[in-house]
Every structure is written in C-alpha cells, then in structure tokens.
Amino acid sequence: MEHHPLSFTQQVKHLGKRLTIQRRAVLLYMLHTLTATTAKDVYHALKNDMPNITLSTVYTSLRFFVKLGILEEQAHRDAPNQFVCLVTADTLDLREVM
C-alpha cells in the first residue's frame, strides 16, 4: 500500500482546526520573514490590513504552527519569545494557503 503524506490543509483539518483567514495571514507573514519575530511584531504588521485581528489570535496562530512543526518558538528570559519559520515558501504548497 502506498502512503501519501497529508497536505498542509489536511494536516490542519486532522487536528480539528480550520485554516482561517487570520491563520493564513500569520503563516504567509512568517514564511516571508527571514528573521526571528515576536507575536507583537506580527500583530503590528497585520493590523492595518486586518483591523479585527487580535494579539491573542496571533499568539494562538503562532503556537498552532509551532505544533505543526512549521515554526519554532524561542524563549528568552528577559525579552519576548520569538518565532522562527522552519520551512520555506517552497516547501509548502502556497496555493493551499492562499
């Protein structure tokens, strides 16, 4: 029997979640950010285009992508935690994300 890996959206659905507009925006931002980024940085970058997004939604989305293995959370004792993308836009089928 041939085993086919789950697509990105199938992985999200397998966890009982949906790839919401907010999650998509956070993921796309992170895929195009080359440096470690805080949740507040992501929030401020998206806020103008998504006035209804909250900092809580950004944190939840970032931690969700950590769980999927797409991001890594770097804890800092005296500074906010930062998130780093572990994959590139080339490794995900962005047609699924967009």
PyMOL commands that set and color helices and strands:
alter all, ss='L'
color gray80, all
select helices_A, chain A and resi 8-14+21-31+39-47+55-67+94-97
alter helices_A, ss='H'
color red, helices_A
select strands_A, chain A and resi 37-38+71-74+82-85
alter strands_A, ss='S'
color yellow, strands_A
deselect
rebuild
show_as cartoon
